[in-house]
Amino acid sequence: MPIVNRLSILPILLVAVFVTGCTRKIEKLSDSNVKAQAVIRFANIGGTNLPLNLGLKKGFFAEQGIDLKIVSLPNGPACVTAAASGEADLGVVGSPILVGISAGVPITIVASPPHAGENFVLISKPQYKSFAELKGKAVSPGNVGGGSSDAFLMIAKAKGFKSSDFQLVNSGQSANSLAALQAGRVEATIGSEILGVKAELEGFGKILERAEKYFGHYQHSFIFASNRFIKEKPDAVRGFLAAYRKTLEYIKAHPDEAIQFAVTELQQDEKPYRKVYEKEIPTWDTSGKTDFVGTDNAIKILKELGDIPLSAQITAKQIIDEQFLTK
């Protein structure tokens, strides 16, 4: 399956939103008994996000006068598009934020999630022992222009291959791609560590490569806010980040409770979720501070991959504003 012009993806998405609109699910999860000072529509890939959902359950966002609504979207470019069209105020996503800013989308990075590095893994059928064995095979790298696609291209490039060396199949979101692997429609896919562990526990796949090995000093994920929202409601941005940090600190102090909440309330698969998060949560950085060097390196890599024009003059210092973080 040929790769389309990666730089054309975001403009097409933007036009699609303004002309036809997008269908998306909005989950109203805040406490109806609390009068909120500000509504925040938060763009998130999928409807589940442990800090957001647990923070809502505990009332941490309501304490800050925030009526938080999670806008569930299929991928990173869609989250950025929602911000561009005025359908989302804040959000958390990976490299599409940098791509969007370079294309003129009026958003600013205001914080970092607690685990912000490159966490995609290449999951293959158990019989494969090396990346090279996948040449000519059907592989699902995810949506063009998204973080998973970038991860696959970085691994391929490091191994001396091009995207045209594989049969690229877009199986949709990570869970759908994993289902395609399990059903035998593809030989490998890119997904999260949790999906890789699930494949290994159930015996239909294994983690063949970890993308972080090939990205070096790299910040993948960011929390953004639209420039309009920053201008109109700066205190709401500040309140959101204060509640978010309180939630992260609560999770670090009560990891078992948080994991059980994810399993029972968010319907997460317990064995792989617990195996990954029991190891990950203690390493979380709750400060919200963004890695400026890692962000500049991310911009450089995205230029090399063709996601950001080589002529784009953006730096971490220009696109990150940490004034809203709690001290």
Contacts in CASP RR format, 6 or more apart in sequence:
PFRMAT RR
TARGET T0000
AUTHOR 0000-0000-0000
METHOD contacts of the structure
MODEL  1
MPIVNRLSILPILLVAVFVTGCTRKIEKLSDSNVKAQAVIRFANIGGTNL
PLNLGLKKGFFAEQGIDLKIVSLPNGPACVTAAASGEADLGVVGSPILVG
ISAGVPITIVASPPHAGENFVLISKPQYKSFAELKGKAVSPGNVGGGSSD
AFLMIAKAKGFKSSDFQLVNSGQSANSLAALQAGRVEATIGSEILGVKAE
LEGFGKILERAEKYFGHYQHSFIFASNRFIKEKPDAVRGFLAAYRKTLEY
IKAHPDEAIQFAVTELQQDEKPYRKVYEKEIPTWDTSGKTDFVGTDNAIK
ILKELGDIPLSAQITAKQIIDEQFLTK
1 167 0 8 1.000
1 168 0 8 1.000
1 169 0 8 1.000
1 170 0 8 1.000
2 164 0 8 1.000
2 168 0 8 1.000
3 144 0 8 1.000
3 163 0 8 1.000
3 164 0 8 1.000
3 168 0 8 1.000
4 144 0 8 1.000
6 144 0 8 1.000
6 145 0 8 1.000
6 305 0 8 1.000
6 306 0 8 1.000
6 307 0 8 1.000
7 306 0 8 1.000
7 307 0 8 1.000
7 309 0 8 1.000
9 77 0 8 1.000
9 144 0 8 1.000
9 145 0 8 1.000
10 77 0 8 1.000
10 80 0 8 1.000
10 81 0 8 1.000
10 96 0 8 1.000
10 99 0 8 1.000
10 100 0 8 1.000
10 103 0 8 1.000
10 105 0 8 1.000
11 103 0 8 1.000
13 77 0 8 1.000
13 78 0 8 1.000
13 80 0 8 1.000
13 81 0 8 1.000
14 81 0 8 1.000
14 84 0 8 1.000
14 85 0 8 1.000
14 105 0 8 1.000
16 22 0 8 1.000
16 81 0 8 1.000
17 81 0 8 1.000
17 82 0 8 1.000
17 84 0 8 1.000
17 85 0 8 1.000
17 87 0 8 1.000
18 85 0 8 1.000
21 85 0 8 1.000
22 78 0 8 1.000
22 81 0 8 1.000
22 82 0 8 1.000
22 85 0 8 1.000
22 87 0 8 1.000
24 71 0 8 1.000
24 72 0 8 1.000
24 73 0 8 1.000
24 78 0 8 1.000
24 82 0 8 1.000
24 87 0 8 1.000
25 47 0 8 1.000
25 71 0 8 1.000
25 72 0 8 1.000
26 41 0 8 1.000
26 69 0 8 1.000
26 70 0 8 1.000
26 71 0 8 1.000
26 72 0 8 1.000
27 47 0 8 1.000
27 69 0 8 1.000
27 70 0 8 1.000
27 72 0 8 1.000
28 69 0 8 1.000
29 53 0 8 1.000
29 56 0 8 1.000
29 57 0 8 1.000
29 68 0 8 1.000
29 69 0 8 1.000
29 70 0 8 1.000
30 36 0 8 1.000
30 56 0 8 1.000
30 59 0 8 1.000
30 61 0 8 1.000
30 62 0 8 1.000
30 66 0 8 1.000
30 67 0 8 1.000
30 68 0 8 1.000
30 69 0 8 1.000
31 56 0 8 1.000
31 59 0 8 1.000
31 62 0 8 1.000
34 59 0 8 1.000
34 62 0 8 1.000
34 65 0 8 1.000
34 67 0 8 1.000
35 65 0 8 1.000
36 62 0 8 1.000
36 65 0 8 1.000
36 66 0 8 1.000
36 67 0 8 1.000
37 65 0 8 1.000
37 66 0 8 1.000
37 235 0 8 1.000
37 236 0 8 1.000
38 65 0 8 1.000
38 66 0 8 1.000
38 67 0 8 1.000
38 233 0 8 1.000
38 235 0 8 1.000
38 236 0 8 1.000
39 67 0 8 1.000
39 69 0 8 1.000
40 66 0 8 1.000
40 67 0 8 1.000
40 68 0 8 1.000
40 69 0 8 1.000
40 89 0 8 1.000
40 90 0 8 1.000
40 229 0 8 1.000
40 236 0 8 1.000
40 240 0 8 1.000
41 69 0 8 1.000
41 71 0 8 1.000
41 87 0 8 1.000
41 88 0 8 1.000
41 89 0 8 1.000
41 90 0 8 1.000
42 52 0 8 1.000
42 68 0 8 1.000
42 69 0 8 1.000
42 70 0 8 1.000
42 71 0 8 1.000
42 88 0 8 1.000
42 89 0 8 1.000
42 90 0 8 1.000
42 91 0 8 1.000
42 92 0 8 1.000
42 240 0 8 1.000
43 71 0 8 1.000
43 73 0 8 1.000
43 78 0 8 1.000
43 79 0 8 1.000
43 80 0 8 1.000
43 82 0 8 1.000
43 83 0 8 1.000
43 88 0 8 1.000
43 90 0 8 1.000
43 91 0 8 1.000
43 92 0 8 1.000
43 93 0 8 1.000
44 52 0 8 1.000
44 70 0 8 1.000
44 71 0 8 1.000
44 72 0 8 1.000
44 73 0 8 1.000
44 79 0 8 1.000
44 91 0 8 1.000
44 92 0 8 1.000
45 73 0 8 1.000
45 74 0 8 1.000
45 75 0 8 1.000
45 76 0 8 1.000
45 79 0 8 1.000
45 93 0 8 1.000
45 173 0 8 1.000
46 72 0 8 1.000
46 73 0 8 1.000
46 74 0 8 1.000
46 173 0 8 1.000
47 70 0 8 1.000
47 72 0 8 1.000
48 262 0 8 1.000
48 266 0 8 1.000
48 267 0 8 1.000
48 268 0 8 1.000
49 70 0 8 1.000
49 92 0 8 1.000
50 251 0 8 1.000
50 258 0 8 1.000
50 261 0 8 1.000
50 262 0 8 1.000
50 266 0 8 1.000
50 277 0 8 1.000
51 113 0 8 1.000
51 114 0 8 1.000
51 244 0 8 1.000
51 247 0 8 1.000
51 248 0 8 1.000
51 251 0 8 1.000
52 68 0 8 1.000
52 70 0 8 1.000
52 244 0 8 1.000
52 247 0 8 1.000
53 70 0 8 1.000
53 261 0 8 1.000
53 262 0 8 1.000
53 265 0 8 1.000
53 266 0 8 1.000
54 247 0 8 1.000
54 250 0 8 1.000
54 251 0 8 1.000
54 258 0 8 1.000
54 261 0 8 1.000
54 262 0 8 1.000
55 61 0 8 1.000
55 243 0 8 1.000
55 246 0 8 1.000
55 247 0 8 1.000
55 250 0 8 1.000
56 68 0 8 1.000
57 261 0 8 1.000
57 265 0 8 1.000
58 247 0 8 1.000
58 250 0 8 1.000
60 243 0 8 1.000
60 246 0 8 1.000
60 247 0 8 1.000
60 250 0 8 1.000
61 67 0 8 1.000
61 68 0 8 1.000
61 240 0 8 1.000
61 243 0 8 1.000
63 243 0 8 1.000
64 239 0 8 1.000
64 240 0 8 1.000
64 242 0 8 1.000
64 243 0 8 1.000
65 239 0 8 1.000
66 236 0 8 1.000
66 239 0 8 1.000
66 240 0 8 1.000
66 243 0 8 1.000
68 240 0 8 1.000
71 82 0 8 1.000
71 87 0 8 1.000
71 88 0 8 1.000
73 79 0 8 1.000
73 82 0 8 1.000
74 172 0 8 1.000
74 173 0 8 1.000
75 96 0 8 1.000
75 143 0 8 1.000
75 146 0 8 1.000
75 173 0 8 1.000
76 93 0 8 1.000
76 94 0 8 1.000
76 96 0 8 1.000
76 143 0 8 1.000
76 146 0 8 1.000
76 147 0 8 1.000
77 96 0 8 1.000
77 99 0 8 1.000
77 143 0 8 1.000
77 145 0 8 1.000
77 146 0 8 1.000
79 88 0 8 1.000
79 91 0 8 1.000
79 92 0 8 1.000
79 93 0 8 1.000
79 96 0 8 1.000
80 93 0 8 1.000
80 96 0 8 1.000
80 97 0 8 1.000
80 99 0 8 1.000
80 100 0 8 1.000
80 105 0 8 1.000
80 107 0 8 1.000
80 224 0 8 1.000
82 88 0 8 1.000
83 89 0 8 1.000
83 91 0 8 1.000
83 105 0 8 1.000
83 107 0 8 1.000
83 224 0 8 1.000
83 226 0 8 1.000
84 100 0 8 1.000
84 105 0 8 1.000
84 106 0 8 1.000
84 107 0 8 1.000
86 226 0 8 1.000
86 228 0 8 1.000
88 226 0 8 1.000
89 225 0 8 1.000
89 226 0 8 1.000
89 229 0 8 1.000
89 233 0 8 1.000
89 236 0 8 1.000
90 110 0 8 1.000
90 223 0 8 1.000
90 224 0 8 1.000
90 225 0 8 1.000
90 226 0 8 1.000
90 229 0 8 1.000
90 237 0 8 1.000
90 240 0 8 1.000
91 223 0 8 1.000
91 224 0 8 1.000
91 225 0 8 1.000
92 113 0 8 1.000
92 221 0 8 1.000
92 222 0 8 1.000
92 223 0 8 1.000
92 224 0 8 1.000
93 221 0 8 1.000
93 222 0 8 1.000
93 224 0 8 1.000
94 146 0 8 1.000
94 147 0 8 1.000
94 220 0 8 1.000
94 221 0 8 1.000
94 222 0 8 1.000
95 145 0 8 1.000
95 146 0 8 1.000
95 147 0 8 1.000
95 150 0 8 1.000
95 220 0 8 1.000
95 298 0 8 1.000
95 302 0 8 1.000
95 307 0 8 1.000
96 145 0 8 1.000
96 146 0 8 1.000
96 147 0 8 1.000
97 107 0 8 1.000
97 109 0 8 1.000
97 222 0 8 1.000
97 224 0 8 1.000
98 222 0 8 1.000
98 295 0 8 1.000
98 298 0 8 1.000
98 299 0 8 1.000
98 302 0 8 1.000
98 307 0 8 1.000
98 308 0 8 1.000
98 314 0 8 1.000
98 319 0 8 1.000
99 145 0 8 1.000
99 302 0 8 1.000
99 307 0 8 1.000
99 308 0 8 1.000
100 107 0 8 1.000
101 107 0 8 1.000
101 108 0 8 1.000
101 109 0 8 1.000
101 314 0 8 1.000
101 319 0 8 1.000
102 299 0 8 1.000
102 308 0 8 1.000
102 309 0 8 1.000
102 312 0 8 1.000
102 314 0 8 1.000
106 226 0 8 1.000
106 227 0 8 1.000
106 228 0 8 1.000
107 224 0 8 1.000
107 225 0 8 1.000
107 226 0 8 1.000
107 227 0 8 1.000
108 224 0 8 1.000
108 225 0 8 1.000
108 227 0 8 1.000
108 230 0 8 1.000
108 319 0 8 1.000
108 320 0 8 1.000
108 321 0 8 1.000
109 222 0 8 1.000
109 223 0 8 1.000
109 224 0 8 1.000
109 290 0 8 1.000
109 295 0 8 1.000
109 319 0 8 1.000
109 320 0 8 1.000
109 321 0 8 1.000
110 223 0 8 1.000
110 224 0 8 1.000
110 225 0 8 1.000
110 230 0 8 1.000
110 237 0 8 1.000
110 241 0 8 1.000
110 320 0 8 1.000
110 321 0 8 1.000
110 322 0 8 1.000
110 324 0 8 1.000
110 325 0 8 1.000
111 222 0 8 1.000
111 223 0 8 1.000
111 241 0 8 1.000
111 244 0 8 1.000
111 288 0 8 1.000
111 289 0 8 1.000
111 290 0 8 1.000
111 322 0 8 1.000
111 324 0 8 1.000
111 325 0 8 1.000
112 219 0 8 1.000
112 221 0 8 1.000
112 222 0 8 1.000
112 223 0 8 1.000
112 285 0 8 1.000
112 288 0 8 1.000
112 289 0 8 1.000
112 290 0 8 1.000
112 291 0 8 1.000
113 221 0 8 1.000
113 222 0 8 1.000
113 223 0 8 1.000
113 288 0 8 1.000
114 248 0 8 1.000
114 284 0 8 1.000
114 285 0 8 1.000
114 286 0 8 1.000
114 288 0 8 1.000
115 221 0 8 1.000
115 280 0 8 1.000
115 283 0 8 1.000
115 284 0 8 1.000
115 285 0 8 1.000
116 219 0 8 1.000
116 220 0 8 1.000
116 221 0 8 1.000
116 222 0 8 1.000
116 285 0 8 1.000
116 290 0 8 1.000
116 291 0 8 1.000
117 212 0 8 1.000
117 218 0 8 1.000
117 219 0 8 1.000
117 220 0 8 1.000
117 221 0 8 1.000
118 151 0 8 1.000
118 211 0 8 1.000
118 212 0 8 1.000
118 215 0 8 1.000
118 216 0 8 1.000
118 218 0 8 1.000
118 220 0 8 1.000
119 192 0 8 1.000
119 193 0 8 1.000
119 211 0 8 1.000
119 212 0 8 1.000
119 220 0 8 1.000
120 147 0 8 1.000
120 148 0 8 1.000
120 151 0 8 1.000
120 190 0 8 1.000
120 191 0 8 1.000
120 192 0 8 1.000
120 210 0 8 1.000
120 211 0 8 1.000
121 190 0 8 1.000
121 191 0 8 1.000
121 192 0 8 1.000
121 193 0 8 1.000
121 195 0 8 1.000
121 196 0 8 1.000
121 207 0 8 1.000
121 208 0 8 1.000
121 209 0 8 1.000
121 210 0 8 1.000
121 211 0 8 1.000
122 131 0 8 1.000
122 151 0 8 1.000
122 152 0 8 1.000
122 155 0 8 1.000
122 188 0 8 1.000
122 189 0 8 1.000
122 190 0 8 1.000
122 191 0 8 1.000
122 207 0 8 1.000
122 208 0 8 1.000
122 209 0 8 1.000
122 210 0 8 1.000
122 211 0 8 1.000
123 178 0 8 1.000
123 181 0 8 1.000
123 188 0 8 1.000
123 189 0 8 1.000
123 190 0 8 1.000
123 191 0 8 1.000
123 195 0 8 1.000
123 196 0 8 1.000
123 199 0 8 1.000
123 205 0 8 1.000
123 206 0 8 1.000
123 207 0 8 1.000
123 208 0 8 1.000
124 134 0 8 1.000
124 181 0 8 1.000
124 187 0 8 1.000
124 188 0 8 1.000
124 205 0 8 1.000
124 206 0 8 1.000
124 208 0 8 1.000
125 181 0 8 1.000
125 184 0 8 1.000
125 187 0 8 1.000
125 188 0 8 1.000
125 204 0 8 1.000
125 205 0 8 1.000
125 206 0 8 1.000
126 203 0 8 1.000
126 204 0 8 1.000
126 205 0 8 1.000
126 206 0 8 1.000
128 134 0 8 1.000
128 187 0 8 1.000
128 188 0 8 1.000
128 206 0 8 1.000
128 208 0 8 1.000
130 208 0 8 1.000
131 155 0 8 1.000
131 156 0 8 1.000
131 159 0 8 1.000
131 161 0 8 1.000
131 208 0 8 1.000
131 209 0 8 1.000
132 159 0 8 1.000
132 161 0 8 1.000
134 166 0 8 1.000
134 187 0 8 1.000
134 188 0 8 1.000
135 161 0 8 1.000
135 165 0 8 1.000
135 166 0 8 1.000
136 165 0 8 1.000
136 166 0 8 1.000
136 167 0 8 1.000
137 166 0 8 1.000
137 167 0 8 1.000
137 186 0 8 1.000
137 187 0 8 1.000
137 188 0 8 1.000
138 166 0 8 1.000
138 167 0 8 1.000
138 169 0 8 1.000
138 185 0 8 1.000
138 186 0 8 1.000
138 187 0 8 1.000
139 152 0 8 1.000
139 166 0 8 1.000
139 167 0 8 1.000
139 168 0 8 1.000
139 169 0 8 1.000
139 186 0 8 1.000
139 187 0 8 1.000
139 188 0 8 1.000
139 189 0 8 1.000
140 168 0 8 1.000
140 169 0 8 1.000
140 170 0 8 1.000
140 171 0 8 1.000
140 172 0 8 1.000
140 177 0 8 1.000
140 180 0 8 1.000
140 181 0 8 1.000
140 186 0 8 1.000
140 188 0 8 1.000
140 189 0 8 1.000
140 190 0 8 1.000
141 148 0 8 1.000
141 149 0 8 1.000
141 151 0 8 1.000
141 152 0 8 1.000
141 153 0 8 1.000
141 163 0 8 1.000
141 168 0 8 1.000
141 189 0 8 1.000
141 190 0 8 1.000
142 148 0 8 1.000
142 149 0 8 1.000
142 152 0 8 1.000
142 170 0 8 1.000
142 171 0 8 1.000
142 172 0 8 1.000
142 174 0 8 1.000
142 177 0 8 1.000
142 189 0 8 1.000
142 190 0 8 1.000
143 149 0 8 1.000
143 170 0 8 1.000
143 172 0 8 1.000
144 170 0 8 1.000
145 307 0 8 1.000
147 220 0 8 1.000
148 174 0 8 1.000
148 190 0 8 1.000
148 191 0 8 1.000
149 190 0 8 1.000
150 301 0 8 1.000
150 302 0 8 1.000
150 305 0 8 1.000
150 307 0 8 1.000
151 190 0 8 1.000
151 211 0 8 1.000
151 215 0 8 1.000
152 163 0 8 1.000
152 190 0 8 1.000
153 163 0 8 1.000
153 305 0 8 1.000
154 211 0 8 1.000
154 214 0 8 1.000
154 215 0 8 1.000
154 301 0 8 1.000
154 305 0 8 1.000
155 209 0 8 1.000
155 211 0 8 1.000
155 214 0 8 1.000
156 162 0 8 1.000
156 163 0 8 1.000
156 165 0 8 1.000
156 166 0 8 1.000
157 214 0 8 1.000
158 214 0 8 1.000
169 180 0 8 1.000
169 185 0 8 1.000
169 186 0 8 1.000
171 177 0 8 1.000
171 179 0 8 1.000
171 180 0 8 1.000
171 185 0 8 1.000
171 186 0 8 1.000
171 189 0 8 1.000
174 189 0 8 1.000
174 190 0 8 1.000
174 191 0 8 1.000
174 192 0 8 1.000
174 195 0 8 1.000
175 195 0 8 1.000
177 186 0 8 1.000
177 189 0 8 1.000
177 190 0 8 1.000
177 191 0 8 1.000
178 189 0 8 1.000
178 191 0 8 1.000
178 195 0 8 1.000
178 196 0 8 1.000
178 198 0 8 1.000
178 199 0 8 1.000
180 186 0 8 1.000
180 189 0 8 1.000
181 187 0 8 1.000
181 188 0 8 1.000
181 189 0 8 1.000
181 199 0 8 1.000
181 204 0 8 1.000
181 205 0 8 1.000
182 199 0 8 1.000
182 202 0 8 1.000
182 204 0 8 1.000
188 208 0 8 1.000
190 211 0 8 1.000
193 207 0 8 1.000
193 276 0 8 1.000
193 280 0 8 1.000
194 268 0 8 1.000
194 269 0 8 1.000
194 272 0 8 1.000
194 273 0 8 1.000
194 276 0 8 1.000
195 272 0 8 1.000
196 205 0 8 1.000
196 206 0 8 1.000
196 207 0 8 1.000
196 272 0 8 1.000
197 207 0 8 1.000
197 271 0 8 1.000
197 272 0 8 1.000
197 275 0 8 1.000
197 276 0 8 1.000
198 269 0 8 1.000
198 271 0 8 1.000
198 272 0 8 1.000
199 205 0 8 1.000
199 206 0 8 1.000
199 207 0 8 1.000
200 206 0 8 1.000
200 207 0 8 1.000
201 271 0 8 1.000
201 272 0 8 1.000
201 275 0 8 1.000
212 218 0 8 1.000
215 297 0 8 1.000
215 301 0 8 1.000
216 297 0 8 1.000
217 291 0 8 1.000
217 293 0 8 1.000
217 294 0 8 1.000
217 297 0 8 1.000
218 294 0 8 1.000
218 297 0 8 1.000
218 298 0 8 1.000
218 301 0 8 1.000
219 290 0 8 1.000
219 291 0 8 1.000
219 294 0 8 1.000
219 295 0 8 1.000
219 297 0 8 1.000
219 298 0 8 1.000
220 298 0 8 1.000
222 290 0 8 1.000
222 295 0 8 1.000
223 241 0 8 1.000
223 244 0 8 1.000
223 288 0 8 1.000
225 237 0 8 1.000
225 324 0 8 1.000
229 236 0 8 1.000
229 237 0 8 1.000
230 237 0 8 1.000
230 321 0 8 1.000
234 324 0 8 1.000
237 324 0 8 1.000
238 324 0 8 1.000
238 326 0 8 1.000
239 324 0 8 1.000
241 288 0 8 1.000
241 324 0 8 1.000
241 325 0 8 1.000
241 326 0 8 1.000
242 326 0 8 1.000
245 286 0 8 1.000
245 287 0 8 1.000
245 288 0 8 1.000
245 325 0 8 1.000
245 326 0 8 1.000
248 284 0 8 1.000
248 286 0 8 1.000
249 286 0 8 1.000
250 258 0 8 1.000
251 258 0 8 1.000
251 281 0 8 1.000
251 284 0 8 1.000
252 281 0 8 1.000
252 282 0 8 1.000
252 284 0 8 1.000
252 286 0 8 1.000
255 277 0 8 1.000
255 278 0 8 1.000
255 281 0 8 1.000
255 282 0 8 1.000
258 277 0 8 1.000
258 281 0 8 1.000
259 273 0 8 1.000
259 274 0 8 1.000
259 277 0 8 1.000
259 278 0 8 1.000
259 281 0 8 1.000
262 268 0 8 1.000
262 273 0 8 1.000
262 277 0 8 1.000
263 270 0 8 1.000
263 273 0 8 1.000
263 274 0 8 1.000
287 325 0 8 1.000
288 322 0 8 1.000
288 325 0 8 1.000
289 322 0 8 1.000
289 325 0 8 1.000
290 316 0 8 1.000
290 320 0 8 1.000
290 322 0 8 1.000
292 316 0 8 1.000
292 317 0 8 1.000
292 320 0 8 1.000
293 316 0 8 1.000
294 316 0 8 1.000
295 316 0 8 1.000
295 319 0 8 1.000
295 320 0 8 1.000
296 315 0 8 1.000
296 316 0 8 1.000
299 308 0 8 1.000
299 312 0 8 1.000
299 314 0 8 1.000
299 315 0 8 1.000
299 316 0 8 1.000
302 308 0 8 1.000
303 309 0 8 1.000
303 310 0 8 1.000
303 312 0 8 1.000
308 314 0 8 1.000
END
